[in-house]
């Protein structure tokens, strides 16, 4: 399978990777969550070439993760803002922050701390059960086959039947 076909797999991780699966895209998203909006500011913060940054921003706009909004007419200038779809990536980014703070901080501590505005306390991301609210640990999770995988299996079976009929 080619990389540009990975989004066709019946796998939520593969489909998400097809949208955000390179190092530059995640850094662009990090900057967007830190309220960077303009092309030049993304470039300064990330250090990415203009060509590569333009490509990644275009992809994120095409995927509906960012939207491009004009802020100046002459010459035309744009800001890039997170859409609702983009905002939904916040827990993903915060999980990467927590992992990086724990396993890749070189002993200096986290480069950024995060304060919850509603309670005014610093926090760290925790995955919790949407039903009971308890923290979820990997060894306490049982994966179950979902409707998407069942639908994919049915499609594959139907294609096999059609192929066998043509061969007959």
Secondary structure by P-SEA (a helix, b strand, c coil): cccccccccccaaaaaaaacccaaaaaaaaaaaaccccaaaaaaaccccaaaaaaaaaaaaaaccbbbbbcccccbbbbbbbcaaaaaaaaaaaaaaaaaaccccccccccbbbbcccccbbbbbbbbbcccccccccccccccccaaaaaaaaaaaaaaaaaaaaac
